[in-house]
Structures are given as structure tokens and as C-alpha cells.
Amino acid sequence: MTFRSTPEDLALHGVRVLGFPTASRVAARYRLAVDTVTEALLDFEARGWVRNLTFVDSSGWSLSDAGRIENERRLAEELDRAGVRDAVVRAHAEFVPLNRRFGVACTDWQVRPTRLDPMAFNDHTDWRWDERVLKTLTSVEASFRQLCAGLADRLARFDGYADRYSTALRKVNMGQRAWVDAHDRDSCHILWIQFHEDLLATLGIPRGSDM
């Protein structure tokens, strides 16, 4: 049976995975009531685990160091209660080579070396270069979907990543190329980063140590 996280745990975890989200964004991601998420975040704020910040015209929640520790403690308890630690470890091992392929593709989408500048910005005028990148983004879709499905069968909070990736990729293939890596939407790159962060947090692995 799929293990379902408590709304409180999802509220705290959502702040980490989504990165500076509003309560409504966390609620939408995990299909929770906004009031439930807001109440949990206010309680966590009183405990020093999260803080609400405002920058110019945007505001959102972020984890404190204590909040990251608490988040990982709760996720570790989940793994033990659900009895799925080994399965998640295996999923992470399968993800690592897939992540390398995806990472190279995203770098190539942003950078196209020239004879004079190995870090030249990709101006997307080279159709063949960009098509090679898009083929990679498409080629990892099936493996990513299978990986997500296996995880979602064990931990319900992993559900949704594959469908959102496929939706973004479909928009890319329709010519809306901003859906490759734009930061203001659920682009392919943003979803991939969120999934990776979810895995790292779940297993307590420091970012950058699994490259």
C-alpha cells in the first residue's frame, strides 16, 4: 500500500522542494487545503523552522537550518514506517546516470561553445544543436516516468512529477521553448530540480555529493 505523508509533513517538505513557495502553491502541489498548509506553516514559524520573506513584489516561505534538520528527521521516520528505504535508495541509484544525461542537455541548452568562447551563451540560432538537446529531454522521459511511478507506489508524495514533466515537454515540442528551463513555471528543468531535491531530502544526501 502507498504510504501517505501527513498534511503537516507535506507543508514543511513542500517549502524545501518547491523553493520559496506561497502556502497556496504548496497546497496545490499536494492537493491540500490552503488553510491547512497556512496553519501548519504558522506553527512551524513559531518553532523557528520556517520564515516568511518578502523581496520587492514577491513573498514566500523558506526553511531555516533547523527546519531542514526537522524535515529530514521526519522523512527518515517516514522511510522506516513505510519500510521503503531500500527501494528509495535503489531509485536514487537509477536516477544518478539519468540525471547526468539531463544535466548535460540543460547545460547545452544554455551554453553553445564557439572557437573563441567555450562558455558562449546559446542564442538558439543553431537548429541542429537545439534539436539534439530536445531529443535528450524526450529520451529521458520514459525512464523518468518509470522511476517516478515506482516511487509513487511506495510514497504518494512522489506522484505528479512525471505528468508535469510530460506536460512541460509537450509544450516545448509545440514550440514554447521557455518550458525547457524557465524559472517562472513548472518547466522541465524546474521539475527535475524539485524531484532531485525530493530524493536528496528523503535520503538525507547533501546536494552535489551524488553527481
C-alpha positions in Angstrom: 0.0 0.0 0.0 1.2 3.5 -0.8 2.4 5.5 2.2 0.8 8.9 2.5 2.5 11.7 4.3 0.6 13.8 6.8 -0.5 17.3 5.7 1.9 18.9 8.2 4.8 16.9 6.9 3.9 17.9 3.3 3.6 21.5 4.3 7.2 21.5 5.7 8.6 19.4 2.9 6.9 21.5 0.2 8.7 24.6 1.3 12.0 22.8 0.7 11.1 21.1 -2.5 9.4 24.0 -4.2 11.8 26.7 -3.1 10.3 29.9 -1.7 6.7 28.9 -2.3 3.5 30.5 -1.1 1.1 28.5 1.0 -1.3 28.2 -1.9 1.5 26.8 -4.1 2.3 24.1 -1.6 -1.4 23.3 -1.2 -1.8 23.0 -4.9 1.2 20.7 -5.3 0.0 18.2 -2.7 -3.8 18.7 -3.1 -4.2 20.1 0.4 -6.5 22.9 1.7 -4.7 26.2 1.7 -5.9 26.9 5.3 -4.3 23.6 6.4 -1.0 24.5 4.9 -1.1 28.1 6.2 -1.9 26.9 9.7 1.0 24.4 9.7 3.5 27.0 8.3 2.5 29.5 11.0 3.0 26.8 13.6 6.4 25.9 12.1 7.3 29.6 12.0 6.7 29.8 15.8 9.1 26.9 16.2 11.8 28.5 14.1 11.6 26.0 11.3 10.4 28.3 8.5 10.2 32.0 7.8 8.1 34.2 5.6 10.1 36.6 3.5 9.3 39.3 1.0 11.5 40.6 -1.8 10.3 43.5 -3.8 7.0 42.3 -5.2 7.2 38.6 -4.2 6.9 36.7 -1.0 7.2 33.1 0.1 8.3 30.6 2.7 11.8 29.3 3.3 13.3 26.7 5.6 15.7 27.7 8.4 18.7 25.4 9.1 16.6 23.9 12.0 13.7 23.4 9.6 15.9 21.4 7.2 17.0 19.2 10.0 13.4 18.7 11.1 12.3 18.0 7.6 15.0 15.3 7.1 14.2 13.8 10.5 10.5 13.5 9.5 11.4 12.0 6.1 13.7 9.4 7.7 10.9 8.4 10.1 8.6 8.0 7.1 11.0 5.7 5.3 11.2 3.5 8.4 7.4 3.5 9.0 6.7 2.7 5.3 9.6 0.2 5.1 10.7 1.5 1.8 14.2 2.8 2.4 15.9 0.2 0.3 13.6 0.9 -2.6 14.2 4.6 -2.5 18.0 4.0 -2.3 17.7 1.9 -5.4 15.6 4.5 -7.2 18.3 7.1 -6.4 21.0 4.9 -7.8 19.0 4.6 -11.0 18.4 8.3 -11.1 22.1 9.3 -10.9 23.1 8.4 -14.5 19.8 9.7 -15.8 20.5 13.0 -14.0 23.9 13.3 -15.7 22.3 13.0 -19.1 19.7 15.6 -18.3 22.3 17.9 -16.8 24.4 17.8 -19.9 21.4 18.6 -22.0 20.4 21.6 -19.9 23.9 22.9 -20.0 23.9 22.6 -23.8 20.6 24.4 -23.9 22.1 27.4 -22.1 25.7 27.2 -23.5 27.0 26.6 -27.0 30.8 26.8 -27.2 32.5 28.6 -30.0 36.1 28.6 -31.2 36.7 31.8 -29.3 34.5 31.3 -26.3 33.9 27.8 -24.7 31.2 29.3 -22.5 29.3 31.3 -25.1 25.6 31.8 -24.5 23.4 29.7 -26.7 21.5 32.1 -28.8 19.4 29.2 -30.3 20.2 30.1 -33.8 21.7 26.6 -34.4 18.7 24.4 -35.1 20.7 21.2 -35.1 22.3 21.9 -31.7 19.0 22.7 -30.1 17.3 19.6 -31.6 19.9 17.4 -30.2 19.2 18.8 -26.7 15.4 18.3 -27.2 15.9 14.7 -28.3 17.7 14.1 -25.0 15.0 15.7 -23.0 12.5 13.4 -24.8 14.6 10.3 -24.5 14.8 10.5 -20.7 11.0 10.9 -20.3 10.1 7.2 -20.3 12.8 6.3 -17.8 11.9 9.2 -15.6 8.2 8.2 -15.7 9.0 4.6 -14.8 11.2 5.8 -11.9 8.6 8.2 -10.6 5.9 5.5 -10.8 7.9 3.1 -8.8 8.5 5.7 -6.1 4.9 6.9 -6.1 3.7 3.3 -5.5 5.6 3.5 -2.2 5.5 7.2 -1.2 2.4 9.1 -2.5 4.2 12.5 -2.4 6.3 11.4 -5.4 3.2 11.3 -7.6 2.8 14.1 -10.2 6.4 14.7 -11.2 6.3 12.6 -14.4 2.9 14.0 -15.6 4.2 17.6 -15.0 7.4 16.9 -16.8 5.5 15.4 -19.8 3.2 18.4 -19.8 6.2 20.8 -20.0 7.9 18.7 -22.6 4.7 18.7 -24.8 4.7 22.5 -24.7 8.3 22.6 -25.6 7.6 20.4 -28.6 4.8 22.7 -29.6 7.3 25.5 -29.9 7.1 27.1 -26.5 10.8 26.7 -25.8 10.7 28.6 -22.5 9.2 25.5 -21.0 12.7 23.9 -21.2 14.2 25.8 -18.3 12.2 28.9 -17.3 12.1 29.6 -13.6 8.6 31.2 -13.5 6.7 28.0 -14.4 6.9 24.2 -14.0 9.4 23.8 -16.8 11.3 20.6 -17.5 14.4 21.9 -15.6 12.4 23.1 -12.6 10.5 19.9 -12.2 13.7 17.9 -12.5 15.4 20.0 -9.8 12.4 19.5 -7.5 12.4 15.8 -8.0 16.2 15.6 -7.3 15.8 17.7 -4.1 12.9 15.4 -3.0 15.2 12.4 -3.4 18.1 14.1 -1.6 16.0 15.2 1.3 14.3 11.8 1.6 17.6 10.0 1.9 19.5 12.8 3.8 22.1 13.2 1.0 23.9 16.6 0.7 23.3 18.3 -2.6 26.2 18.0 -5.0 27.5 14.8 -3.4 25.7 12.4 -5.9 26.9 13.9 -9.1 
